């Protein structure tokens, strides 16, 4: 989930670049930022003063639009979080113990270690996280049933990121 400060940094970078539209989407969040490419033309005032006033108004309007996008993103995130937490009944989350690339199977030709509905014990290997060319087997640490897989094969995962949700027995 993006933090407000991160969104502000993205807005600043887009504002300083030639990018006109930016979209960021994850499972819980979708942020769409668009530049307002309106040009200020004031045929009634030949002096620069009228143009400056309109430019300031346009800048204020753009700031208001950006703030509206930030608020919309927060609402979407809150709704997605509440929907995902009520949609799946679980007691435990298996989290990533490190930063790396997640692999859901021992090799590309083989089936995944676990899927939705799979029964697991404390010693069941649920995935592999590759970090610095080392392949680390991740165990379930609880007995129960996998009710939700939160990551895809080959996805980069962060330390502490939830990988699976488990309904314990």
C-alpha positions as CSV (number, residue, x, y, z in Angstrom):
1,X,0.0,0.0,0.0
2,X,1.3,3.4,-0.9
3,X,1.8,6.0,1.8
4,X,0.7,9.6,1.3
5,X,4.3,10.8,1.2
6,X,5.1,8.3,-1.5
7,X,2.2,9.5,-3.6
8,X,3.3,13.1,-3.2
9,X,6.8,12.1,-4.4
10,X,5.3,10.4,-7.4
11,X,3.2,13.4,-8.1
12,X,6.2,15.7,-7.9
13,X,8.2,13.4,-10.3
14,X,5.4,13.3,-12.8
15,X,4.9,17.0,-12.6
16,X,8.6,17.6,-13.4
17,X,8.6,15.1,-16.2
18,X,7.0,14.9,-19.6
19,X,4.7,12.0,-18.5
20,X,1.1,12.9,-18.9
21,X,-0.5,9.9,-17.3
22,X,0.6,7.4,-14.6
23,X,-1.1,4.3,-13.3
24,X,0.0,2.1,-10.4
25,X,-2.0,-1.0,-9.5
26,X,-1.6,-3.7,-6.9
27,X,-4.1,-6.2,-5.3
28,X,-5.3,-3.6,-2.9
29,X,-4.6,-0.2,-4.5
30,X,-5.1,1.5,-7.8
31,X,-3.7,5.0,-8.3
32,X,-4.2,6.9,-11.6
33,X,-2.6,10.3,-12.0
34,X,-3.2,12.5,-15.0
35,X,-1.6,15.9,-15.8
36,X,-3.9,18.7,-16.7
37,X,-2.4,20.0,-20.0
38,X,-4.5,23.1,-20.2
39,X,-2.8,26.1,-21.7
40,X,-3.4,29.6,-20.5
41,X,-4.4,32.0,-23.3
42,X,-5.7,35.5,-22.4
43,X,-6.4,37.5,-25.5
44,X,-8.0,40.4,-23.5
45,X,-4.8,41.2,-21.6
46,X,-1.7,42.1,-23.5
47,X,0.3,42.6,-20.3
48,X,1.7,39.7,-18.4
49,X,-0.3,40.4,-15.3
50,X,-3.5,38.8,-16.4
51,X,-1.7,35.7,-17.6
52,X,0.1,35.4,-14.3
53,X,-3.2,35.5,-12.4
54,X,-4.7,32.9,-14.6
55,X,-1.6,30.7,-14.3
56,X,-1.8,30.9,-10.5
57,X,-5.5,29.9,-10.6
58,X,-4.6,27.0,-12.9
59,X,-1.9,25.9,-10.5
60,X,-4.3,26.0,-7.6
61,X,-6.8,24.0,-9.6
62,X,-4.2,21.4,-10.4
63,X,-3.2,21.1,-6.8
64,X,-6.9,20.6,-5.8
65,X,-7.2,17.9,-8.5
66,X,-4.1,16.1,-7.2
67,X,-5.4,16.2,-3.6
68,X,-8.7,14.8,-4.9
69,X,-6.7,11.9,-6.5
70,X,-4.9,11.3,-3.1
71,X,-8.2,11.1,-1.2
72,X,-9.7,8.8,-3.8
73,X,-6.7,6.5,-3.6
74,X,-7.0,6.3,0.2
75,X,-10.8,5.5,-0.1
76,X,-10.1,2.8,-2.6
77,X,-7.4,1.3,-0.4
78,X,-9.6,1.3,2.7
79,X,-12.4,-0.4,0.7
80,X,-10.1,-3.0,-0.7
81,X,-8.6,-3.8,2.7
82,X,-12.0,-4.1,4.3
83,X,-13.3,-6.3,1.4
84,X,-10.3,-8.6,1.5
85,X,-10.3,-9.0,5.2
86,X,-14.0,-9.9,5.3
87,X,-13.9,-12.1,2.2
88,X,-11.5,-14.7,3.5
89,X,-11.7,-16.3,7.0
90,X,-8.2,-17.0,8.2
91,X,-6.3,-17.3,11.5
92,X,-2.7,-17.1,10.5
93,X,-0.6,-15.5,7.8
94,X,2.6,-17.1,6.5
95,X,5.0,-14.1,6.0
96,X,8.2,-13.8,4.1
97,X,11.3,-14.0,6.3
98,X,13.4,-12.2,3.8
99,X,13.5,-10.1,0.6
100,X,13.8,-12.1,-2.5
101,X,12.0,-13.8,-5.4
102,X,9.2,-16.3,-4.6
103,X,8.9,-19.6,-6.4
104,X,5.8,-21.6,-5.8
105,X,7.3,-24.9,-7.1
106,X,10.6,-26.7,-6.8
107,X,11.1,-26.3,-10.5
108,X,9.2,-24.8,-13.4
109,X,8.1,-28.3,-14.7
110,X,6.6,-29.3,-11.3
111,X,3.4,-28.4,-9.6
112,X,3.1,-25.8,-6.9
113,X,3.9,-26.8,-3.3
114,X,0.5,-25.6,-2.2
115,X,-2.7,-24.0,-3.6
116,X,-6.0,-22.8,-2.2
117,X,-7.6,-25.6,-0.1
118,X,-4.3,-27.4,0.5
119,X,-3.8,-29.0,3.9
120,X,-0.6,-28.1,5.6
121,X,1.3,-29.1,8.7
122,X,4.0,-27.2,10.6
123,X,6.7,-28.8,8.5
124,X,5.0,-28.4,5.1
125,X,7.1,-26.4,2.6
126,X,4.8,-23.8,1.0
127,X,7.3,-22.0,-1.3
128,X,10.9,-21.1,-1.9
129,X,12.3,-17.6,-1.6
130,X,15.5,-16.9,-3.5
131,X,17.8,-14.4,-2.0
132,X,21.4,-13.8,-3.2
133,X,21.4,-17.1,-5.2
134,X,20.3,-19.1,-2.2
135,X,17.0,-20.9,-2.3
136,X,15.3,-20.9,1.1
137,X,12.4,-23.2,1.7
138,X,9.6,-21.6,3.6
139,X,7.6,-23.8,6.0
140,X,4.0,-23.3,7.0
141,X,4.8,-23.1,10.8
142,X,1.1,-24.0,11.5
143,X,-1.3,-26.8,10.8
144,X,-4.4,-26.0,8.8
145,X,-5.7,-25.2,5.3
146,X,-4.4,-22.6,2.9
147,X,-7.4,-20.3,2.2
148,X,-5.7,-17.7,0.2
149,X,-2.5,-17.4,-1.9
150,X,-1.4,-13.7,-1.8
151,X,1.6,-13.9,-4.2
152,X,2.4,-15.2,-7.7
153,X,5.2,-17.4,-8.9
154,X,8.3,-15.3,-9.7
155,X,7.1,-12.2,-7.7
156,X,9.5,-10.1,-5.7
157,X,8.6,-10.2,-2.0
158,X,9.6,-8.0,0.9
159,X,10.6,-8.9,4.4
160,X,7.4,-9.4,6.5
161,X,5.1,-9.5,3.4
162,X,2.1,-11.9,3.8
163,X,2.4,-14.8,1.4
164,X,-0.4,-17.2,2.4
165,X,-3.4,-17.1,4.7
166,X,-4.2,-20.2,6.7
167,X,-7.3,-21.3,8.6
168,X,-5.9,-23.3,11.5
169,X,-7.5,-26.4,12.9
